[in-house]
Amino acid sequence: MAENKTQVTGVSADDFIAAVEHPVRLHDALRLRTLMAELTGQEPEMWGPTIVGFGKVHYKYATGREGDTAAVGFSPRKASLSLYGLTNAPESAALLDRLGKHKTGAGCLYINKLADVEEAVLAELISIGYRYCTTVLHQP
């Protein structure tokens, strides 16, 4: 079975964030780094070249495929901020209705900039997403 492409790299997440060129993406990445660390109690790790992840969970599917992934995370991409692990919990749908301007797809939440969303609602999504991923989806 092939190894997962996205793995912890050992590269400094803070160095990655500091190198973000777009000023709004840099500001938003710094805020997300702080917010996710506070809400998860985890320090950031780089998963692959562009994903800043918080917490690590092991998954195993019925197909036999298994591996490790970040519980929650984000990537400051050119087109938008991609946030991972925030849309899986059953409570997420109601929160997304209150979040503000965003898109979803393939398990990701996309926002153009943090100013487009309600930070308190985003914080709830991070908290419940982390808790759901680490206790329900991927039980220790």
Number of C-alpha atoms within 10 A of each C-alpha: 6 5 9 12 8 16 17 18 12 10 13 13 21 15 9 16 20 13 10 17 10 12 9 15 22 16 16 19 25 16 13 24 21 13 17 24 17 13 16 19 11 13 15 22 22 24 23 16 14 15 25 29 28 25 20 17 18 16 16 11 8 6 6 9 12 14 14 14 20 26 24 26 27 26 22 26 16 12 10 16 22 19 23 24 24 27 23 18 17 11 14 17 14 9 15 20 11 13 20 17 16 17 13 13 8 7 12 18 19 20 21 20 17 20 12 12 17 13 15 11 17 19 18 17 23 26 18 21 23 26 18 21 23 19 11 11 15 14 11 9
